Amino acid sequence: MADYESSRFRNLSGYQLKIWNVLLFLIPTLGISYILSLYSYFSILIYREQYIGLFLALILTSIYLAVPARSNEKNKKNAPWYDLLLACLGLTVGLYIAIYYPEILTSFGIITLERLLLSVTAIVLILEALRRLFGWILTGIVIFVIAYGLLLHISQVLYKVRGHHLDNY
């Protein structure tokens, strides 16, 4: 049995533990229902991306509830207010994708302030969750790949490649 004093996860209690247990129960349950295509028995059309958005919501929420920002954090019993805020933001971003994906699909090229803010929030939340679970090395590699894609238009003369400038969007 893992010792909670040396574990990287919080030893949650109360309502946070109940929410975390429900989230951890829903993740494989939704995965199994997607694999078995249970929604097709009810004549409901659900896109794959809606499931992915729902998984993103559940996983980000469970990570921010259970994994502290620093390994030497004093309060290992309950999540602090900022982790609860990040968990709510993760739930919001994932549920937005799950609920509004058919609308996103029909107006894919239209960039609104709402979509821009939610996408930047999702990227930051995913990077922070990656840092909490795997450390700075993998997070740095992902940031480098994102920056490379965004800044490729600057070095296209050197490498003879075609980049995408942000003004095109």
C-alpha positions in Angstrom: 0.0 0.0 0.0 1.4 3.4 -0.9 2.3 5.7 1.9 0.4 9.0 1.5 3.2 11.0 3.0 5.5 10.1 0.2 2.8 10.0 -2.5 2.5 12.6 -5.2 -1.3 12.6 -4.8 -3.4 14.2 -2.2 -5.1 12.2 0.5 -8.5 13.8 -0.2 -11.4 13.7 2.3 -15.0 14.8 2.4 -16.8 16.0 -0.6 -13.6 16.3 -2.7 -13.0 12.6 -2.2 -16.5 11.8 -3.3 -16.2 14.0 -6.4 -12.8 12.5 -7.3 -14.2 8.9 -6.9 -17.2 9.8 -9.2 -14.8 11.2 -11.8 -12.5 8.2 -11.6 -15.6 5.9 -12.0 -16.9 7.9 -15.0 -13.7 7.9 -17.0 -13.6 4.1 -17.7 -17.4 3.9 -17.8 -17.6 6.4 -20.6 -14.7 4.7 -22.3 -16.5 1.4 -22.3 -19.8 3.0 -23.4 -17.9 4.6 -26.3 -16.2 1.4 -27.3 -19.5 -0.5 -27.2 -21.3 2.3 -29.1 -24.1 2.3 -26.5 -25.4 5.6 -27.9 -26.3 4.0 -31.2 -28.9 1.8 -29.4 -30.7 5.0 -28.5 -30.5 6.5 -32.0 -28.3 9.4 -30.8 -25.5 10.9 -32.9 -22.5 11.6 -30.8 -19.2 12.6 -32.5 -15.9 11.1 -31.4 -14.7 14.6 -30.5 -17.6 15.1 -28.1 -16.4 12.0 -26.2 -12.8 13.4 -26.2 -14.1 16.7 -24.8 -15.9 14.8 -22.1 -12.7 12.8 -21.3 -10.7 16.0 -21.2 -13.2 17.5 -18.7 -13.1 14.5 -16.4 -9.3 14.0 -16.6 -8.4 17.6 -16.1 -10.8 17.9 -13.2 -9.5 14.8 -11.5 -5.8 15.8 -12.0 -6.4 19.3 -10.4 -8.3 17.7 -7.5 -5.7 15.0 -6.7 -2.3 16.2 -7.8 -0.7 19.2 -5.9 1.1 21.9 -7.7 4.3 21.3 -5.8 5.5 18.0 -4.3 6.3 19.6 -1.0 2.9 21.2 -0.5 1.9 21.3 3.1 -1.9 20.7 2.8 -2.2 17.2 1.3 -5.7 16.6 2.7 -7.8 18.9 0.5 -7.3 20.8 -2.7 -6.7 24.6 -2.3 -8.9 27.2 -3.9 -6.7 27.7 -6.9 -6.7 24.0 -7.7 -10.5 24.0 -7.3 -10.6 27.0 -9.8 -8.4 25.1 -12.2 -10.6 22.0 -11.9 -13.7 24.1 -12.7 -11.9 25.6 -15.7 -10.9 22.2 -16.9 -14.5 21.0 -16.6 -15.8 24.0 -18.4 -13.4 23.7 -21.3 -14.0 20.0 -21.8 -17.8 20.3 -21.5 -17.8 23.2 -24.0 -16.2 20.9 -26.5 -18.6 18.0 -25.6 -21.7 20.2 -25.8 -21.0 22.6 -28.6 -18.9 20.4 -31.0 -21.7 20.2 -33.7 -21.8 24.0 -33.7 -18.0 24.2 -33.8 -18.0 21.8 -36.7 -20.4 23.8 -38.8 -18.5 27.1 -38.2 -15.0 25.7 -38.0 -13.1 28.6 -39.7 -14.8 31.3 -37.6 -12.6 32.4 -34.7 -14.5 34.2 -31.9 -13.2 35.6 -28.7 -15.0 32.9 -26.8 -13.3 30.1 -28.8 -9.9 31.8 -28.6 -10.1 32.2 -24.8 -11.3 28.7 -24.3 -8.6 27.2 -26.5 -5.8 29.2 -24.8 -7.2 28.1 -21.4 -7.3 24.5 -22.6 -3.7 24.6 -23.7 -2.5 26.2 -20.5 -4.5 23.7 -18.4 -3.1 20.8 -20.3 0.5 22.0 -20.0 0.1 22.6 -16.3 -1.4 19.1 -15.8 1.4 17.7 -17.8 3.9 19.5 -15.6 2.3 18.2 -12.4 2.3 14.6 -13.6 5.5 14.3 -15.6 7.7 17.3 -14.7 9.3 20.1 -16.6 11.2 18.1 -19.2 8.2 16.8 -21.1 6.4 20.0 -20.6 9.4 21.9 -22.1 9.4 19.6 -25.1 5.7 20.2 -25.7 6.2 24.0 -25.3 9.1 23.8 -27.8 6.9 22.0 -30.4 4.1 24.5 -30.0 6.5 27.5 -30.3 8.2 25.9 -33.3 4.9 25.6 -35.1 4.0 29.2 -34.2 7.4 30.7 -35.1 8.1 28.7 -38.2 7.2 31.5 -40.5 10.3 33.5 -39.1 12.7 30.8 -40.1 11.2 29.6 -43.4 14.0 31.2 -45.4 16.6 29.3 -43.5 14.9 25.9 -43.7 13.0 26.2 -47.0 9.7 25.3 -45.3 6.3 26.9 -45.3 5.1 28.3 -42.0 1.8 29.6 -40.9 1.6 33.2 -39.8 -0.9 34.1 -37.1 -2.2 37.0 -39.3 -3.6 34.3 -41.7 -6.2 33.4 -39.0 
